[in-house]
Amino acid sequence: MGHLTFVAVIAVLFTLFTETEASAFVYNYERLRIAGLICSGLLFFGGVGVLLYNKCSRRSKKVEDDSSEI
């Protein structure tokens, strides 16, 4: 029984020390910043594209309507 308790204590201590060394929350801030800038740029240009798409489609419909009336 004493050996089993000793092994259990060693296992608990081992897991405590390995979790602090191998932290999953270590960030590469340079890469994170670049990814954020790319994502915000894509969202910005996508929004501008959506806004301009409606204006371009309206102009083409008006041109088609004018030619059908003549």
Backbone bond lengths (Angstrom), bond angles and torsions (degrees), N, CA, C in turn:
res aa  C-N    CA-C-N  psi(-1)  N-CA   C-N-CA  omega(-1)  CA-C   N-CA-C  phi
1 M - - - 1.455 - - 1.521 110.72 -
2 G 1.310 117.83 -34.18 1.452 121.58 -179.48 1.518 112.57 -67.65
3 H 1.325 116.78 -35.81 1.463 120.27 179.17 1.530 111.06 -68.78
4 L 1.335 116.53 -36.85 1.460 120.90 179.43 1.529 110.73 -66.30
5 T 1.318 117.55 -39.95 1.461 121.43 177.08 1.519 110.72 -65.55
6 F 1.307 116.56 -41.50 1.463 120.90 178.69 1.530 110.97 -62.57
7 V 1.321 117.56 -42.99 1.469 121.77 178.83 1.525 110.09 -65.71
8 A 1.334 118.14 -39.09 1.460 121.16 179.36 1.522 110.99 -65.49
9 V 1.334 117.60 -41.77 1.468 121.23 178.61 1.520 110.24 -65.13
10 I 1.317 117.53 -43.23 1.469 120.97 178.34 1.529 110.43 -62.82
11 A 1.335 117.50 -39.50 1.463 120.98 179.21 1.527 111.05 -64.84
12 V 1.328 117.36 -41.57 1.468 120.84 179.02 1.519 110.52 -65.69
13 L 1.318 117.64 -44.53 1.466 120.56 178.31 1.528 111.45 -63.43
14 F 1.310 116.95 -38.66 1.459 120.92 179.23 1.525 110.92 -63.20
15 T 1.339 117.01 -43.44 1.459 119.63 -179.90 1.526 111.70 -68.61
16 L 1.322 117.78 -34.06 1.466 119.82 178.58 1.525 111.35 -65.80
17 F 1.306 117.13 -42.42 1.460 120.04 -177.65 1.522 112.59 -76.64
18 T 1.313 119.02 -30.21 1.464 119.87 179.47 1.517 111.17 -74.94
19 E 1.328 119.41 -30.25 1.458 120.96 178.44 1.521 111.60 -69.03
20 T 1.306 118.30 -35.46 1.456 119.74 -179.21 1.520 111.41 -73.75
21 E 1.310 118.13 -29.13 1.460 120.28 -179.98 1.520 111.83 -79.13
22 A 1.308 117.86 -39.26 1.459 121.83 -176.34 1.523 109.54 -104.78
23 S 1.304 117.05 68.77 1.457 121.53 -179.38 1.524 109.77 -77.04
24 A 1.321 116.17 134.53 1.462 121.17 179.80 1.527 111.59 -82.74
25 F 1.321 118.48 -6.02 1.454 121.66 -175.58 1.518 112.11 -107.12
26 V 1.302 116.63 47.90 1.459 122.19 174.50 1.519 106.49 -107.32
27 Y 1.316 117.10 118.62 1.452 121.72 -174.25 1.520 111.09 -106.32
28 N 1.304 115.34 146.86 1.449 123.00 170.00 1.531 105.34 -95.49
29 Y 1.327 116.81 97.55 1.458 120.68 -171.38 1.519 112.83 -67.05
30 E 1.314 118.70 -28.98 1.465 121.01 177.24 1.529 109.92 -64.02
31 R 1.308 116.84 -47.94 1.466 121.06 -179.30 1.528 110.41 -67.90
32 L 1.315 117.57 -38.27 1.455 121.59 178.82 1.527 110.88 -64.35
33 R 1.324 117.63 -39.85 1.458 122.06 178.58 1.522 110.99 -65.83
34 I 1.321 117.20 -44.14 1.462 121.02 -179.97 1.526 110.35 -64.99
35 A 1.328 117.29 -41.77 1.463 120.34 178.28 1.526 110.95 -64.05
36 G 1.321 118.15 -37.66 1.458 121.24 177.62 1.517 112.36 -66.57
37 L 1.326 116.61 -39.37 1.463 119.86 177.38 1.524 111.52 -66.40
38 I 1.320 117.11 -40.00 1.464 120.38 178.60 1.526 110.41 -65.68
39 C 1.317 116.71 -43.07 1.465 121.02 179.62 1.531 111.17 -64.01
40 S 1.320 117.53 -43.94 1.465 119.83 179.66 1.522 110.89 -67.84
41 G 1.320 118.12 -35.54 1.462 120.84 176.67 1.516 112.09 -64.91
42 L 1.340 116.74 -42.57 1.462 119.69 178.10 1.520 111.66 -64.67
43 L 1.329 116.98 -40.67 1.461 119.85 177.63 1.523 111.68 -65.31
44 F 1.337 117.25 -39.22 1.462 121.01 179.53 1.524 110.87 -64.28
45 F 1.333 116.13 -50.00 1.463 118.87 -178.58 1.528 111.68 -69.04
46 G 1.319 117.91 -29.24 1.461 120.28 174.01 1.521 111.40 -66.11
47 G 1.331 117.21 -40.69 1.464 120.52 177.06 1.512 112.62 -65.92
48 V 1.329 116.57 -40.73 1.465 120.27 176.69 1.521 109.78 -64.50
49 G 1.326 116.88 -39.32 1.464 120.68 178.26 1.517 112.23 -63.29
50 V 1.328 117.18 -39.77 1.465 120.66 178.23 1.522 110.06 -66.36
51 L 1.317 117.51 -41.05 1.466 120.04 179.29 1.524 111.75 -65.85
52 L 1.308 117.60 -41.05 1.460 120.70 -179.15 1.523 112.39 -76.55
53 Y 1.315 118.64 -24.57 1.456 121.42 -179.50 1.523 110.79 -63.66
54 N 1.326 117.07 -41.96 1.464 120.14 179.59 1.520 111.34 -66.28
55 K 1.312 118.87 -37.44 1.459 121.41 179.38 1.517 111.17 -69.12
56 C 1.310 117.74 -38.81 1.464 120.98 179.62 1.520 111.33 -70.27
57 S 1.313 118.70 -37.82 1.462 120.88 -179.16 1.527 110.67 -71.45
58 R 1.311 119.27 -31.65 1.462 121.57 177.53 1.522 110.96 -69.01
59 R 1.298 117.47 -39.45 1.458 120.23 179.71 1.520 110.84 -65.55
60 S 1.311 118.10 -40.39 1.456 120.19 -179.49 1.525 111.07 -68.85
61 K 1.317 118.91 -33.58 1.460 121.03 177.54 1.524 110.82 -69.65
62 K 1.330 117.62 -37.06 1.459 120.22 179.11 1.521 110.82 -67.04
63 V 1.305 117.24 -37.48 1.458 120.53 178.81 1.517 109.72 -65.99
64 E 1.318 119.04 -39.89 1.457 121.96 178.03 1.522 110.78 -66.39
65 D 1.328 118.27 -38.40 1.459 121.46 179.47 1.522 110.60 -67.13
66 D 1.331 118.48 -38.98 1.455 121.27 -179.93 1.522 110.98 -66.25
67 S 1.304 119.14 -39.11 1.460 121.21 -178.68 1.525 111.17 -72.40
68 S 1.316 119.31 -28.05 1.463 121.05 179.93 1.532 110.90 -76.15
69 E 1.323 117.66 -25.87 1.461 120.05 179.88 1.523 111.46 -77.08
70 I 1.301 118.23 -26.20 1.470 120.80 -177.01 1.457 109.23 -79.22
